[in-house]
């Protein structure tokens, strides 16, 4: 059996053991999904969706072209990305790089459409303050189209969204436990209503209505038509809880979310994605987030004097062994620009050109911090004097670049 085939088979065997978040039937379901897309001509032409992009104006150029495209172009056009003054055909590299670049700018909280979630600075959600962005509704619709195009053309997005965001995109009802980290006291009160017989709403004074503070003004919002006149009872409390959870998760961003969802389904027929739940959909869009070091190491290449037996490389993997999974994800983001790996694993790690593997390159500057070339999945690692120095420098570099401040 050829060596290359053996390598792939060995990798697939390791992959089955190592990527715990991936359901066993995910690849089969994805094959069915993409076969459906192929049968319907998604992304296959003969039309082309040409994106002429200036690197200094990625968002502006992408927004102008994608928002002017009709449904036929979006669904069936063969995506062709051409960066200004860069010759060559788009055989996948420019397209993958485009989605990486657009992710970094569009989903960056500093742009204003999205914000970090309440419980950390590693996941994002639509921001109520996005109303301050000019044409914000169109921008959210554009974001939805980007999600659809990435799905059709099998490209990852650097999109670390909160879990309930993916449910919104798939039009699935949110779960009560998704409120716990956002507002624990509110979460507990809803749990009490769920778990106890409230008999009639008159006892609690509840109706299908909530009050919220908007810029210092307390306003009443109905959860359904004429909701202020509908008491919550034991019989209708499930509907009340579902509507209340949705309101709390989408508070201040309902219009934005609806626009994003609209843009998504302008690119993808809603009937085609019914095989996804939120978890598998997030995995396909954003990649896997559990990292197995053995698989990672077996799919790492070395350059300029480093090899798997070099002392610096031995120290490097010893340092990674000490990292938490979150720190490993930060390192992955530092080097590749995305805090996840494709659902197929490191074998399918993408770069804009050259070999796609994670790469460690020798850098003769022993006093410097490690640096990364994200377009090439390349880590430039100095030859440090001790294992302790390598660990400290690597950890500092990773933790200082674990948010959207990445260049």
C-alpha positions as YAML, in Angstrom:
chain: A
units: angstrom
residues:
- id: 1
  name: UNK
  ca: [0.00, 0.00, 0.00]
- id: 2
  name: UNK
  ca: [1.45, 3.44, -0.92]
- id: 3
  name: UNK
  ca: [2.89, 5.48, 1.95]
- id: 4
  name: UNK
  ca: [0.51, 8.38, 1.31]
- id: 5
  name: UNK
  ca: [-2.52, 6.09, 1.59]
- id: 6
  name: UNK
  ca: [-1.18, 4.58, 4.81]
- id: 7
  name: UNK
  ca: [-0.68, 8.07, 6.20]
- id: 8
  name: UNK
  ca: [-4.27, 9.04, 5.47]
- id: 9
  name: UNK
  ca: [-5.69, 5.82, 6.90]
- id: 10
  name: UNK
  ca: [-3.62, 6.17, 10.06]
- id: 11
  name: UNK
  ca: [-4.74, 9.75, 10.41]
- id: 12
  name: UNK
  ca: [-8.41, 8.87, 9.99]
- id: 13
  name: UNK
  ca: [-8.04, 6.19, 12.64]
- id: 14
  name: UNK
  ca: [-6.54, 8.71, 15.08]
- id: 15
  name: UNK
  ca: [-9.19, 11.25, 14.13]
- id: 16
  name: UNK
  ca: [-12.00, 8.91, 15.12]
- id: 17
  name: UNK
  ca: [-10.45, 8.57, 18.59]
- id: 18
  name: UNK
  ca: [-9.37, 12.16, 19.12]
- id: 19
  name: UNK
  ca: [-12.10, 14.54, 17.99]
- id: 20
  name: UNK
  ca: [-14.67, 13.85, 20.70]
- id: 21
  name: UNK
  ca: [-17.10, 16.69, 19.77]
- id: 22
  name: UNK
  ca: [-17.67, 15.19, 16.34]
- id: 23
  name: UNK
  ca: [-20.63, 12.88, 16.14]
- id: 24
  name: UNK
  ca: [-19.89, 9.62, 14.43]
- id: 25
  name: UNK
  ca: [-22.43, 10.29, 11.69]
- id: 26
  name: UNK
  ca: [-21.30, 13.87, 10.98]
- id: 27
  name: UNK
  ca: [-19.28, 13.07, 7.89]
- id: 28
  name: UNK
  ca: [-22.09, 10.95, 6.47]
- id: 29
  name: UNK
  ca: [-24.58, 13.74, 7.08]
- id: 30
  name: UNK
  ca: [-22.26, 16.26, 5.49]
- id: 31
  name: UNK
  ca: [-21.81, 14.05, 2.46]
- id: 32
  name: UNK
  ca: [-25.58, 13.95, 2.07]
- id: 33
  name: UNK
  ca: [-25.77, 17.72, 2.50]
- id: 34
  name: UNK
  ca: [-23.13, 18.49, -0.11]
- id: 35
  name: UNK
  ca: [-24.58, 15.94, -2.52]
- id: 36
  name: UNK
  ca: [-27.88, 17.81, -2.26]
- id: 37
  name: UNK
  ca: [-26.08, 21.06, -2.97]
- id: 38
  name: UNK
  ca: [-24.37, 19.51, -5.99]
- id: 39
  name: UNK
  ca: [-27.63, 18.15, -7.37]
- id: 40
  name: UNK
  ca: [-29.15, 21.62, -7.12]
- id: 41
  name: UNK
  ca: [-26.08, 23.24, -8.67]
- id: 42
  name: UNK
  ca: [-25.00, 25.25, -5.64]
- id: 43
  name: UNK
  ca: [-21.65, 26.96, -6.19]
- id: 44
  name: UNK
  ca: [-20.95, 25.08, -9.41]
- id: 45
  name: UNK
  ca: [-21.71, 27.63, -12.13]
- id: 46
  name: UNK
  ca: [-21.80, 28.11, -15.07]
- id: 47
  name: UNK
  ca: [-22.33, 31.60, -13.63]
- id: 48
  name: UNK
  ca: [-19.46, 33.15, -11.69]
- id: 49
  name: UNK
  ca: [-19.66, 35.26, -8.57]
- id: 50
  name: UNK
  ca: [-16.54, 37.38, -9.08]
- id: 51
  name: UNK
  ca: [-15.15, 39.25, -6.11]
- id: 52
  name: UNK
  ca: [-12.46, 41.79, -7.03]
- id: 53
  name: UNK
  ca: [-10.95, 42.67, -3.65]
- id: 54
  name: UNK
  ca: [-8.53, 45.36, -2.54]
- id: 55
  name: UNK
  ca: [-6.74, 44.22, 0.59]
- id: 56
  name: UNK
  ca: [-6.99, 47.67, 2.11]
- id: 57
  name: UNK
  ca: [-10.75, 47.71, 1.51]
- id: 58
  name: UNK
  ca: [-11.82, 44.09, 2.00]
- id: 59
  name: UNK
  ca: [-15.10, 44.89, 3.75]
- id: 60
  name: UNK
  ca: [-16.14, 47.68, 1.42]
- id: 61
  name: UNK
  ca: [-15.41, 45.72, -1.76]
- id: 62
  name: UNK
  ca: [-17.02, 42.51, -0.49]
- id: 63
  name: UNK
  ca: [-20.12, 44.33, 0.76]
- id: 64
  name: UNK
  ca: [-20.59, 46.18, -2.54]
- id: 65
  name: UNK
  ca: [-20.33, 43.06, -4.70]
- id: 66
  name: UNK
  ca: [-22.13, 40.54, -2.50]
- id: 67
  name: UNK
  ca: [-25.04, 42.83, -1.66]
- id: 68
  name: UNK
  ca: [-25.55, 43.64, -5.35]
- id: 69
  name: UNK
  ca: [-25.66, 39.96, -6.31]
- id: 70
  name: UNK
  ca: [-29.01, 38.31, -6.95]
- id: 71
  name: UNK
  ca: [-30.14, 35.00, -5.46]
- id: 72
  name: UNK
  ca: [-29.11, 33.06, -8.57]
- id: 73
  name: UNK
  ca: [-25.54, 34.36, -8.40]
- id: 74
  name: UNK
  ca: [-25.29, 33.78, -4.67]
- id: 75
  name: UNK
  ca: [-26.54, 30.21, -4.77]
- id: 76
  name: UNK
  ca: [-25.21, 28.91, -8.03]
- id: 77
  name: UNK
  ca: [-22.31, 31.18, -8.93]
- id: 78
  name: UNK
  ca: [-18.82, 29.73, -8.82]
- id: 79
  name: UNK
  ca: [-16.98, 31.97, -6.38]
- id: 80
  name: UNK
  ca: [-13.86, 33.59, -7.83]
- id: 81
  name: UNK
  ca: [-11.82, 35.85, -5.57]
- id: 82
  name: UNK
  ca: [-9.19, 38.10, -7.15]
- id: 83
  name: UNK
  ca: [-7.02, 40.31, -4.98]
- id: 84
  name: UNK
  ca: [-5.99, 43.51, -6.70]
- id: 85
  name: UNK
  ca: [-2.53, 43.43, -8.35]
- id: 86
  name: UNK
  ca: [-2.08, 39.75, -7.51]
- id: 87
  name: UNK
  ca: [-1.92, 37.50, -10.51]
- id: 88
  name: UNK
  ca: [-3.05, 33.89, -10.54]
- id: 89
  name: UNK
  ca: [-6.13, 31.74, -10.59]
- id: 90
  name: UNK
  ca: [-8.33, 31.16, -7.57]
- id: 91
  name: UNK
  ca: [-7.83, 27.46, -6.95]
- id: 92
  name: UNK
  ca: [-9.04, 27.72, -3.38]
- id: 93
  name: UNK
  ca: [-6.28, 29.65, -1.64]
- id: 94
  name: UNK
  ca: [-7.58, 33.19, -2.32]
- id: 95
  name: UNK
  ca: [-11.13, 32.12, -1.44]
- id: 96
  name: UNK
  ca: [-10.07, 30.65, 1.90]
- id: 97
  name: UNK
  ca: [-7.98, 33.72, 2.65]
- id: 98
  name: UNK
  ca: [-10.90, 35.96, 1.74]
- id: 99
  name: UNK
  ca: [-13.17, 34.30, 4.31]
- id: 100
  name: UNK
  ca: [-10.42, 34.56, 6.92]
- id: 101
  name: UNK
  ca: [-9.91, 38.27, 6.21]
- id: 102
  name: UNK
  ca: [-13.61, 39.09, 6.10]
- id: 103
  name: UNK
  ca: [-14.11, 37.23, 9.40]
- id: 104
  name: UNK
  ca: [-11.42, 39.27, 11.12]
- id: 105
  name: UNK
  ca: [-12.97, 42.56, 10.08]
- id: 106
  name: UNK
  ca: [-16.71, 41.89, 10.00]
- id: 107
  name: UNK
  ca: [-16.90, 40.04, 13.32]
- id: 108
  name: UNK
  ca: [-14.36, 42.23, 15.08]
- id: 109
  name: UNK
  ca: [-16.14, 43.97, 17.99]
- id: 110
  name: UNK
  ca: [-14.31, 47.18, 17.13]
- id: 111
  name: UNK
  ca: [-16.31, 47.35, 13.88]
- id: 112
  name: UNK
  ca: [-19.46, 47.69, 15.94]
- id: 113
  name: UNK
  ca: [-21.85, 45.00, 14.74]
- id: 114
  name: UNK
  ca: [-20.84, 42.42, 17.35]
- id: 115
  name: UNK
  ca: [-19.62, 42.47, 20.94]
- id: 116
  name: UNK
  ca: [-17.92, 40.09, 23.32]
- id: 117
  name: UNK
  ca: [-20.36, 37.97, 25.30]
- id: 118
  name: UNK
  ca: [-21.02, 38.66, 28.94]
- id: 119
  name: UNK
  ca: [-18.98, 35.78, 30.33]
- id: 120
  name: UNK
  ca: [-15.73, 36.00, 28.34]
- id: 121
  name: UNK
  ca: [-13.76, 37.77, 25.63]
- id: 122
  name: UNK
  ca: [-13.48, 34.74, 23.38]
- id: 123
  name: UNK
  ca: [-17.06, 34.47, 22.11]
- id: 124
  name: UNK
  ca: [-19.13, 37.16, 20.43]
- id: 125
  name: UNK
  ca: [-22.77, 38.02, 19.80]
- id: 126
  name: UNK
  ca: [-24.74, 40.74, 17.98]
- id: 127
  name: UNK
  ca: [-24.41, 44.07, 19.77]
- id: 128
  name: UNK
  ca: [-27.33, 46.33, 20.76]
- id: 129
  name: UNK
  ca: [-24.98, 49.24, 20.04]
- id: 130
  name: UNK
  ca: [-24.79, 48.16, 16.39]
- id: 131
  name: UNK
  ca: [-27.58, 50.64, 15.66]
- id: 132
  name: UNK
  ca: [-24.83, 53.28, 15.68]
- id: 133
  name: UNK
  ca: [-23.26, 51.70, 12.57]
- id: 134
  name: UNK
  ca: [-24.48, 53.26, 9.32]
- id: 135
  name: UNK
  ca: [-26.81, 50.91, 7.41]
- id: 136
  name: UNK
  ca: [-26.49, 48.35, 10.22]
- id: 137
  name: UNK
  ca: [-29.45, 46.30, 9.00]
- id: 138
  name: UNK
  ca: [-27.84, 45.84, 5.59]
- id: 139
  name: UNK
  ca: [-24.56, 44.94, 7.26]
- id: 140
  name: UNK
  ca: [-26.24, 42.16, 9.23]
- id: 141
  name: UNK
  ca: [-27.90, 40.90, 6.09]
- id: 142
  name: UNK
  ca: [-24.45, 40.90, 4.48]
- id: 143
  name: UNK
  ca: [-23.10, 38.89, 7.44]
- id: 144
  name: UNK
  ca: [-25.83, 36.31, 6.87]
- id: 145
  name: UNK
  ca: [-24.85, 36.03, 3.21]
- id: 146
  name: UNK
  ca: [-21.22, 35.50, 4.24]
- id: 147
  name: UNK
  ca: [-22.30, 32.58, 6.45]
- id: 148
  name: UNK
  ca: [-24.20, 31.07, 3.54]
- id: 149
  name: UNK
  ca: [-21.36, 31.47, 1.06]
- id: 150
  name: UNK
  ca: [-18.84, 29.99, 3.50]
- id: 151
  name: UNK
  ca: [-21.09, 26.96, 3.94]
- id: 152
  name: UNK
  ca: [-21.55, 26.44, 0.20]
- id: 153
  name: UNK
  ca: [-17.85, 26.80, -0.60]
- id: 154
  name: UNK
  ca: [-16.67, 24.76, 2.41]
- id: 155
  name: UNK
  ca: [-14.62, 27.49, 4.04]
- id: 156
  name: UNK
  ca: [-14.20, 28.10, 7.75]
- id: 157
  name: UNK
  ca: [-15.14, 31.40, 9.33]
- id: 158
  name: UNK
  ca: [-13.25, 32.84, 12.26]
- id: 159
  name: UNK
  ca: [-16.59, 33.21, 14.02]
- id: 160
  name: UNK
  ca: [-16.45, 32.33, 17.74]
- id: 161
  name: UNK
  ca: [-20.11, 33.01, 18.43]
- id: 162
  name: UNK
  ca: [-22.06, 32.10, 21.55]
- id: 163
  name: UNK
  ca: [-23.91, 28.81, 21.16]
- id: 164
  name: UNK
  ca: [-27.42, 30.26, 21.01]
- id: 165
  name: UNK
  ca: [-26.42, 32.36, 17.97]
- id: 166
  name: UNK
  ca: [-26.25, 29.22, 15.84]
- id: 167
  name: UNK
  ca: [-29.70, 28.21, 17.01]
- id: 168
  name: UNK
  ca: [-31.02, 31.59, 15.88]
- id: 169
  name: UNK
  ca: [-29.40, 31.10, 12.49]
- id: 170
  name: UNK
  ca: [-31.05, 27.69, 12.14]
- id: 171
  name: UNK
  ca: [-34.37, 28.98, 13.53]
- id: 172
  name: UNK
  ca: [-34.20, 26.57, 16.44]
- id: 173
  name: UNK
  ca: [-35.64, 27.46, 19.86]
- id: 174
  name: UNK
  ca: [-33.05, 28.45, 22.50]
- id: 175
  name: UNK
  ca: [-32.62, 26.45, 25.71]
- id: 176
  name: UNK
  ca: [-33.09, 27.72, 29.24]
- id: 177
  name: UNK
  ca: [-29.59, 26.70, 30.34]
- id: 178
  name: UNK
  ca: [-28.11, 29.13, 27.81]
- id: 179
  name: UNK
  ca: [-29.19, 31.95, 30.14]
- id: 180
  name: UNK
  ca: [-27.19, 30.73, 33.11]
- id: 181
  name: UNK
  ca: [-23.88, 32.40, 32.29]
- id: 182
  name: UNK
  ca: [-25.62, 35.49, 30.94]
- id: 183
  name: UNK
  ca: [-27.92, 36.24, 33.90]
- id: 184
  name: UNK
  ca: [-27.87, 33.66, 36.68]
- id: 185
  name: UNK
  ca: [-30.58, 35.27, 38.82]
- id: 186
  name: UNK
  ca: [-32.96, 35.52, 35.86]
- id: 187
  name: UNK
  ca: [-32.10, 31.94, 34.92]
- id: 188
  name: UNK
  ca: [-32.99, 30.69, 38.41]
- id: 189
  name: UNK
  ca: [-36.34, 32.50, 38.41]
- id: 190
  name: UNK
  ca: [-37.29, 30.87, 35.11]
- id: 191
  name: UNK
  ca: [-36.20, 27.48, 36.41]
- id: 192
  name: UNK
  ca: [-38.55, 27.96, 39.37]
- id: 193
  name: UNK
  ca: [-41.47, 28.72, 37.04]
- id: 194
  name: UNK
  ca: [-40.62, 25.68, 34.93]
- id: 195
  name: UNK
  ca: [-40.36, 23.30, 37.88]
- id: 196
  name: UNK
  ca: [-43.34, 24.46, 39.93]
- id: 197
  name: UNK
  ca: [-47.10, 24.39, 39.44]
- id: 198
  name: UNK
  ca: [-48.04, 28.05, 39.15]
- id: 199
  name: UNK
  ca: [-51.76, 27.25, 38.79]
- id: 200
  name: UNK
  ca: [-52.81, 30.68, 37.50]
- id: 201
  name: UNK
  ca: [-50.79, 33.68, 36.53]
- id: 202
  name: UNK
  ca: [-52.92, 35.82, 38.81]
- id: 203
  name: UNK
  ca: [-50.92, 34.55, 41.79]
- id: 204
  name: UNK
  ca: [-47.66, 35.79, 40.28]
- id: 205
  name: UNK
  ca: [-49.04, 38.69, 38.29]
- id: 206
  name: UNK
  ca: [-47.35, 37.44, 35.12]
- id: 207
  name: UNK
  ca: [-48.51, 38.24, 31.61]
- id: 208
  name: UNK
  ca: [-46.95, 37.77, 28.19]
- id: 209
  name: UNK
  ca: [-45.21, 41.08, 28.64]
- id: 210
  name: UNK
  ca: [-41.84, 42.31, 29.92]
- id: 211
  name: UNK
  ca: [-40.34, 45.64, 30.88]
- id: 212
  name: UNK
  ca: [-36.90, 46.73, 29.78]
- id: 213
  name: UNK
  ca: [-34.67, 49.75, 30.19]
- id: 214
  name: UNK
  ca: [-33.86, 51.48, 26.92]
- id: 215
  name: UNK
  ca: [-31.40, 54.35, 27.31]
- id: 216
  name: UNK
  ca: [-32.81, 55.16, 30.73]
- id: 217
  name: UNK
  ca: [-36.46, 54.79, 29.75]
- id: 218
  name: UNK
  ca: [-38.50, 51.88, 31.11]
- id: 219
  name: UNK
  ca: [-40.71, 50.52, 28.34]
- id: 220
  name: UNK
  ca: [-43.14, 47.63, 28.15]
- id: 221
  name: UNK
  ca: [-42.71, 45.04, 25.44]
- id: 222
  name: UNK
  ca: [-45.29, 42.39, 24.57]
- id: 223
  name: UNK
  ca: [-43.99, 38.88, 23.93]
- id: 224
  name: UNK
  ca: [-46.95, 38.18, 21.63]
- id: 225
  name: UNK
  ca: [-49.92, 40.10, 20.25]
- id: 226
  name: UNK
  ca: [-51.99, 41.56, 23.09]
- id: 227
  name: UNK
  ca: [-49.55, 39.89, 25.49]
- id: 228
  name: UNK
  ca: [-50.15, 42.40, 28.30]
- id: 229
  name: UNK
  ca: [-53.71, 41.06, 28.59]
- id: 230
  name: UNK
  ca: [-52.81, 37.37, 28.55]
- id: 231
  name: UNK
  ca: [-52.05, 35.91, 32.02]
- id: 232
  name: UNK
  ca: [-49.41, 33.19, 32.35]
- id: 233
  name: UNK
  ca: [-50.92, 29.93, 33.56]
- id: 234
  name: UNK
  ca: [-49.72, 26.40, 34.13]
- id: 235
  name: UNK
  ca: [-51.14, 25.51, 30.72]
- id: 236
  name: UNK
  ca: [-49.32, 28.18, 28.74]
- id: 237
  name: UNK
  ca: [-46.15, 28.66, 30.79]
- id: 238
  name: UNK
  ca: [-44.01, 26.65, 28.35]
- id: 239
  name: UNK
  ca: [-44.87, 29.07, 25.58]
- id: 240
  name: UNK
  ca: [-44.23, 31.97, 27.96]
- id: 241
  name: UNK
  ca: [-40.81, 30.60, 28.94]
- id: 242
  name: UNK
  ca: [-39.84, 29.99, 25.31]
- id: 243
  name: UNK
  ca: [-40.77, 33.53, 24.32]
- id: 244
  name: UNK
  ca: [-39.11, 35.02, 27.39]
- id: 245
  name: UNK
  ca: [-35.86, 33.12, 26.81]
- id: 246
  name: UNK
  ca: [-35.79, 34.23, 23.20]
- id: 247
  name: UNK
  ca: [-36.44, 37.84, 24.24]
- id: 248
  name: UNK
  ca: [-33.66, 37.78, 26.85]
- id: 249
  name: UNK
  ca: [-31.10, 36.29, 24.48]
- id: 250
  name: UNK
  ca: [-32.04, 38.64, 21.64]
- id: 251
  name: UNK
  ca: [-32.76, 41.70, 23.76]
- id: 252
  name: UNK
  ca: [-31.86, 44.77, 21.78]
- id: 253
  name: UNK
  ca: [-30.75, 42.78, 18.73]
- id: 254
  name: UNK
  ca: [-33.91, 41.14, 17.42]
- id: 255
  name: UNK
  ca: [-34.00, 43.28, 14.29]
- id: 256
  name: UNK
  ca: [-30.31, 42.64, 13.68]
- id: 257
  name: UNK
  ca: [-30.70, 38.89, 14.14]
- id: 258
  name: UNK
  ca: [-33.68, 38.73, 11.81]
- id: 259
  name: UNK
  ca: [-31.74, 40.58, 9.12]
- id: 260
  name: UNK
  ca: [-28.76, 38.23, 9.46]
- id: 261
  name: UNK
  ca: [-31.01, 35.18, 9.23]
- id: 262
  name: UNK
  ca: [-32.71, 36.68, 6.19]
- id: 263
  name: UNK
  ca: [-29.35, 37.10, 4.44]
- id: 264
  name: UNK
  ca: [-28.37, 33.54, 5.26]
- id: 265
  name: UNK
  ca: [-31.49, 32.06, 3.69]
- id: 266
  name: UNK
  ca: [-31.07, 34.19, 0.59]
- id: 267
  name: UNK
  ca: [-28.02, 32.01, -0.05]
- id: 268
  name: UNK
  ca: [-29.19, 28.64, 1.36]
- id: 269
  name: UNK
  ca: [-32.59, 27.03, 0.97]
- id: 270
  name: UNK
  ca: [-33.82, 26.41, 4.52]
- id: 271
  name: UNK
  ca: [-34.99, 22.92, 3.58]
- id: 272
  name: UNK
  ca: [-31.42, 21.86, 2.86]
- id: 273
  name: UNK
  ca: [-30.02, 22.43, 6.33]
- id: 274
  name: UNK
  ca: [-32.58, 20.58, 8.41]
- id: 275
  name: UNK
  ca: [-30.03, 17.83, 9.04]
- id: 276
  name: UNK
  ca: [-27.99, 20.24, 11.20]
- id: 277
  name: UNK
  ca: [-28.39, 20.89, 14.88]
- id: 278
  name: UNK
  ca: [-26.65, 23.91, 16.41]
- id: 279
  name: UNK
  ca: [-23.62, 21.93, 17.56]
- id: 280
  name: UNK
  ca: [-22.85, 20.28, 14.23]
- id: 281
  name: UNK
  ca: [-23.58, 23.49, 12.35]
- id: 282
  name: UNK
  ca: [-21.11, 25.40, 14.52]
- id: 283
  name: UNK
  ca: [-18.54, 22.67, 13.90]
- id: 284
  name: UNK
  ca: [-18.91, 22.93, 10.12]
- id: 285
  name: UNK
  ca: [-18.83, 26.75, 10.12]
- id: 286
  name: UNK
  ca: [-16.15, 27.35, 12.77]
- id: 287
  name: UNK
  ca: [-14.34, 24.01, 13.07]
- id: 288
  name: UNK
  ca: [-13.52, 21.71, 16.00]
- id: 289
  name: UNK
  ca: [-12.33, 23.07, 19.31]
- id: 290
  name: UNK
  ca: [-10.94, 20.00, 21.08]
- id: 291
  name: UNK
  ca: [-7.28, 19.48, 20.24]
- id: 292
  name: UNK
  ca: [-5.40, 16.20, 20.48]
- id: 293
  name: UNK
  ca: [-1.65, 16.85, 20.75]
- id: 294
  name: UNK
  ca: [-0.66, 13.54, 19.11]
- id: 295
  name: UNK
  ca: [-2.73, 14.31, 16.02]
- id: 296
  name: UNK
  ca: [-1.45, 17.88, 16.01]
- id: 297
  name: UNK
  ca: [2.19, 16.78, 16.24]
- id: 298
  name: UNK
  ca: [1.82, 14.16, 13.53]
- id: 299
  name: UNK
  ca: [0.59, 16.89, 11.17]
- id: 300
  name: UNK
  ca: [3.25, 19.49, 11.89]
- id: 301
  name: UNK
  ca: [6.10, 20.36, 9.54]
- id: 302
  name: UNK
  ca: [9.45, 21.96, 10.38]
- id: 303
  name: UNK
  ca: [11.67, 24.37, 8.47]
- id: 304
  name: UNK
  ca: [15.14, 25.97, 8.50]
- id: 305
  name: UNK
  ca: [16.87, 23.45, 10.70]
- id: 306
  name: UNK
  ca: [14.16, 22.25, 13.03]
- id: 307
  name: UNK
  ca: [12.99, 18.64, 13.08]
- id: 308
  name: UNK
  ca: [10.92, 16.46, 15.36]
- id: 309
  name: UNK
  ca: [14.01, 15.46, 17.39]
- id: 310
  name: UNK
  ca: [15.48, 18.94, 17.78]
- id: 311
  name: UNK
  ca: [15.76, 20.04, 21.41]
- id: 312
  name: UNK
  ca: [13.72, 23.21, 20.82]
- id: 313
  name: UNK
  ca: [10.92, 21.16, 19.27]
- id: 314
  name: UNK
  ca: [11.00, 18.69, 22.17]
- id: 315
  name: UNK
  ca: [10.67, 21.62, 24.57]
- id: 316
  name: UNK
  ca: [7.89, 23.10, 22.42]
- id: 317
  name: UNK
  ca: [5.70, 19.99, 22.67]
- id: 318
  name: UNK
  ca: [6.48, 19.66, 26.39]
- id: 319
  name: UNK
  ca: [5.19, 23.25, 26.76]
- id: 320
  name: UNK
  ca: [2.04, 22.44, 24.81]
- id: 321
  name: UNK
  ca: [1.42, 19.47, 27.11]
- id: 322
  name: UNK
  ca: [1.20, 21.96, 29.98]
- id: 323
  name: UNK
  ca: [-1.29, 24.18, 28.16]
- id: 324
  name: UNK
  ca: [-4.99, 23.96, 28.89]
- id: 325
  name: UNK
  ca: [-7.21, 23.25, 25.90]
- id: 326
  name: UNK
  ca: [-8.15, 26.94, 25.88]
- id: 327
  name: UNK
  ca: [-4.49, 27.94, 25.69]
- id: 328
  name: UNK
  ca: [-3.95, 25.46, 22.87]
- id: 329
  name: UNK
  ca: [-6.82, 27.10, 21.00]
- id: 330
  name: UNK
  ca: [-5.21, 30.49, 21.60]
- id: 331
  name: UNK
  ca: [-1.95, 29.19, 20.13]
- id: 332
  name: UNK
  ca: [-3.81, 27.78, 17.16]
- id: 333
  name: UNK
  ca: [-5.45, 31.16, 16.62]
- id: 334
  name: UNK
  ca: [-2.08, 32.92, 17.02]
- id: 335
  name: UNK
  ca: [-0.55, 30.84, 14.23]
- id: 336
  name: UNK
  ca: [-3.45, 30.13, 11.86]
- id: 337
  name: UNK
  ca: [-5.85, 33.02, 12.50]
- id: 338
  name: UNK
  ca: [-8.66, 30.74, 13.59]
- id: 339
  name: UNK
  ca: [-9.30, 29.23, 17.01]
- id: 340
  name: UNK
  ca: [-10.53, 25.94, 15.58]
- id: 341
  name: UNK
  ca: [-9.61, 23.20, 13.15]
- id: 342
  name: UNK
  ca: [-11.68, 21.86, 10.26]
- id: 343
  name: UNK
  ca: [-14.06, 19.05, 11.20]
- id: 344
  name: UNK
  ca: [-11.78, 16.69, 9.23]
- id: 345
  name: UNK
  ca: [-8.91, 17.61, 11.59]
- id: 346
  name: UNK
  ca: [-5.39, 18.95, 11.04]
- id: 347
  name: UNK
  ca: [-5.12, 17.09, 7.73]
- id: 348
  name: UNK
  ca: [-7.53, 19.68, 6.30]
- id: 349
  name: UNK
  ca: [-5.99, 22.77, 7.92]
- id: 350
  name: UNK
  ca: [-6.11, 25.47, 5.28]
- id: 351
  name: UNK
  ca: [-3.61, 28.13, 4.29]
- id: 352
  name: UNK
  ca: [-3.58, 30.74, 1.56]
- id: 353
  name: UNK
  ca: [-0.73, 29.01, -0.29]
- id: 354
  name: UNK
  ca: [1.79, 26.26, 0.11]
- id: 355
  name: UNK
  ca: [1.45, 23.18, 2.34]
- id: 356
  name: UNK
  ca: [-1.53, 23.47, 4.68]
- id: 357
  name: UNK
  ca: [0.12, 21.80, 7.66]
- id: 358
  name: UNK
  ca: [0.90, 23.61, 10.88]
- id: 359
  name: UNK
  ca: [4.53, 24.66, 10.47]
- id: 360
  name: UNK
  ca: [7.29, 25.58, 12.95]
- id: 361
  name: UNK
  ca: [10.19, 27.55, 11.51]
- id: 362
  name: UNK
  ca: [13.52, 28.32, 13.15]
- id: 363
  name: UNK
  ca: [14.08, 32.01, 13.84]
- id: 364
  name: UNK
  ca: [17.52, 33.19, 14.92]
- id: 365
  name: UNK
  ca: [16.47, 35.86, 17.37]
- id: 366
  name: UNK
  ca: [16.68, 34.24, 20.83]
- id: 367
  name: UNK
  ca: [15.56, 37.37, 22.67]
- id: 368
  name: UNK
  ca: [12.34, 37.87, 20.69]
- id: 369
  name: UNK
  ca: [8.84, 36.58, 21.25]
- id: 370
  name: UNK
  ca: [7.57, 33.92, 18.84]
- id: 371
  name: UNK
  ca: [5.79, 35.41, 15.85]
- id: 372
  name: UNK
  ca: [3.32, 33.98, 13.35]
- id: 373
  name: UNK
  ca: [2.48, 34.16, 9.65]
- id: 374
  name: UNK
  ca: [-1.20, 33.26, 9.70]
- id: 375
  name: UNK
  ca: [-1.52, 33.06, 5.91]
- id: 376
  name: UNK
  ca: [0.90, 30.12, 5.96]
- id: 377
  name: UNK
  ca: [0.01, 28.53, 9.34]
- id: 378
  name: UNK
  ca: [3.63, 29.19, 10.31]
- id: 379
  name: UNK
  ca: [5.12, 29.75, 13.77]
- id: 380
  name: UNK
  ca: [8.55, 31.42, 13.85]
- id: 381
  name: UNK
  ca: [10.10, 30.01, 17.01]
- id: 382
  name: UNK
  ca: [13.47, 31.32, 18.31]
- id: 383
  name: UNK
  ca: [16.10, 28.95, 19.70]
- id: 384
  name: UNK
  ca: [15.67, 29.72, 23.37]
- id: 385
  name: UNK
  ca: [18.31, 28.79, 25.93]
- id: 386
  name: UNK
  ca: [16.03, 26.83, 28.27]
- id: 387
  name: UNK
  ca: [12.71, 25.02, 28.30]
- id: 388
  name: UNK
  ca: [11.42, 27.48, 30.91]
- id: 389
  name: UNK
  ca: [12.23, 30.46, 28.71]
- id: 390
  name: UNK
  ca: [10.49, 28.87, 25.73]
- id: 391
  name: UNK
  ca: [7.38, 28.14, 27.79]
- id: 392
  name: UNK
  ca: [7.20, 31.67, 29.21]
- id: 393
  name: UNK
  ca: [7.81, 33.41, 25.87]
- id: 394
  name: UNK
  ca: [5.33, 31.20, 24.04]
- id: 395
  name: UNK
  ca: [2.62, 31.60, 26.65]
- id: 396
  name: UNK
  ca: [3.09, 35.38, 26.76]
- id: 397
  name: UNK
  ca: [2.88, 35.68, 22.97]
- id: 398
  name: UNK
  ca: [-0.26, 33.55, 22.85]
- id: 399
  name: UNK
  ca: [-2.09, 35.27, 25.72]
- id: 400
  name: UNK
  ca: [-1.27, 38.72, 24.40]
- id: 401
  name: UNK
  ca: [-2.90, 37.90, 21.07]
- id: 402
  name: UNK
  ca: [-5.95, 35.85, 22.10]
- id: 403
  name: UNK
  ca: [-8.56, 38.37, 21.00]
- id: 404
  name: UNK
  ca: [-9.43, 40.20, 17.81]
- id: 405
  name: UNK
  ca: [-6.29, 42.31, 18.14]
- id: 406
  name: UNK
  ca: [-4.51, 39.71, 16.03]
- id: 407
  name: UNK
  ca: [-2.87, 41.18, 12.97]
...
